Amino acid sequence: MFVDEIDIFVKGGDGGAGCVSFRREKYVPRGGPDGGDGGAGASVWLEADPALTTLLDYHYQRHYHAERGQHGQGANRHGASGKDLVLRVPLGTLVTERDTGARLGDLTVPGQRVLAVRGASGGRGNARFATSTNQAPRRADLGRPGSERWLHLELKLLADVGVIGFPNAGKSTLVSRLSAARPKIADYPFTTLAPTLGIVRVDAERAFVIADLPGLIPGAAGGRGLGHQFLRHTERTRLLVHLLDLDPLSGRDPLEDLDAINRELRAYSAALAERPQLVVANKADLLEARDAGRAAAAALERLERHCAAHGLELHVISAVTGRGLPELVRAIAARLAEGASARAGRSA
């Protein structure tokens, strides 16, 4: 099960209580106070782990309590502090406070940590209260209770390229042909119920991460279908591959699908609508079919005119036969390199 959004409760460890004790030793009748301090409570941290791809573990356990500090003891022995609790989350996890919406951190680098809640300090023992006028204090502090709060964890996958399009356009087949990923492939809508990541090797030195995202439908930005749950995963992508279906038997028009999906992107995020795109017409093997070929060719011709008029880069492929896939991989790599150069120029 893929879980990409969840709330969890975290509580820092309580501080240990200080000790009231007096030194009792043979031939030392007035040894004085020797109560030690209580140990500090442990903190709760969230750490990015590249080995994880989902927040599923937190679906089964929602409450996390850090270890408390030990109480102080006599002979000036301080209590041990609690051991910090580290909760591991996937790369791309955004951490916010549930009740206020305050952003605590965005874990995008392996090993990066965010302090979820801090442990409390321990209480002082009676040895801390000895003065020249009060040489036998009988007071000590209790440890403070650890703070607590609810956190909202939201996973946004880290992928260079996101493949978007209507259900059954061939997104899963494309990702399976370009990478070693093996998403579920079937001939019914919404086969893909969770995003799938794959690594595409361009050459010996270059590679990129591609994400197969569940199909979108009109109204997805407002909550229709399954795709609206995963639009957040396109926010971190640097390039969108817009896959269109040339099959006339699907009952879809590629040009109308292109406009419909772009409207959903604009409705969800203006910044996402401006993300660079490659338009990819899939199922080009149908162009050679006797009956379906004429309808597919006519749809492709209209799509080519539209892309030329709007300055969109168009690729014609067949994810099943492999036609056009090497050219598509090189085009994606080139667009990613252009984007990286542009970002480097702006930061210089």
Secondary structure, DSSP 8 states (H G I E B T S, - for coil): ----EEEEEEE----------B--BTTBTT--B----------EEEEE-TT----THHHH--EEE-------BTTTB-------EEEEE-TTEEEEETTT--EEEEE-STT-EEEEE--------GGGG--SS-SS-----------EEEEEEEE----SEEEE-STTSSHHHHHHHHSS------SSTT---S-EEEEEE-SSS-EEEEEE-----TTGGGT-TTGGGTGGGGTT-SEEEEEEE--GGGT--HHHHHHHHHHHHHHH-HHHHTS-EEEEEE-GGGGGSTTHHHHHHHHHHHHHHHHHHHT--EEE--TTT-TTHHHHHHHHHHHHHHHHHHHHHHH-
